[in-house]
Amino acid sequence: MEDREERIRRRAYAIWEKEGQPVGEEMRHWEQARREIEAEDPSENGAEEEGPGTIVAPSTAPRQSAPGETDEG
């Protein structure tokens, strides 16, 4: 199997050709290719997959006040 970077490179090249070989769009093509490859195989992005039903909340999420609670310091 091809490594991840090679797959992205080939996909980006195909996107470039399909769009008529425009100049200056390399980064956009690379990012589009990377997203497409990751969508095909989520394990390609290096992140661990969450199990079914797992809820992940960011620690930086704003806290919502409970009814009747004020936001005074």
VODO-675002 format. One record per residue (C-alpha): residue in three letters; x, y, z. Coordinates in steps of 0.25 Angstrom, whole numbers, plus 2048, in hexadecimal, padded with zeros to 3 digits. Layout:
% residues N
AlaXYZ...
//
This chain:
% residues 73
Met800800800Glu80580E7FDAsp809817809Arg7FF82280CGlu80882D806Glu8098267F9Arg7FA8247F9Ile7F78337FCArg8028377F1Arg7FB82E7E6Arg7ED8347EAAla7F28427EATyr7F88407DCAla7EB83A7D7Ile7E38467DDTrp7ED8507D6Glu7EB8497C9Lys7DC8487CAGlu7DC8577CCGly7E485A7C0Gln7F285B7C7Pro7F08697CDVal7FC8707D2Gly7FD8747E1Glu7F386A7E6Glu7FC8607ECMet7F98627FBArg7EA8617F8His7EB8547F0Trp7F484E7FBGlu7EA851806Gln7DE84C7FDAla7E683F7FAArg7EA83E809Arg7DB83F80DGlu7D6836803Ile7E082B807Glu7DD82D816Ala7CE82C812Glu7D181E80BAsp7D8819817Pro7D7820824Ser7E381982AGlu7EC820820Asn7EB82D828Gly7F3827833Ala7E882A83DGlu7E281F846Glu7D481B842Glu7C981D84DGly7C0811850Pro7B181184DGly7A981A856Thr7B682185BIle7B383085FVal7BF83985EAla7BE847864Pro7C9851862Ser7CF85686FThr7CE86486AAla7BF864867Pro7B887086DArg7B186C87AGln7A286F879Ser79C874886Ala79186C88DPro78387388DGly78387D898Glu79287E899Thr79988B896Asp7A688D88FGlu7AC897899Gly7BA89589D
//
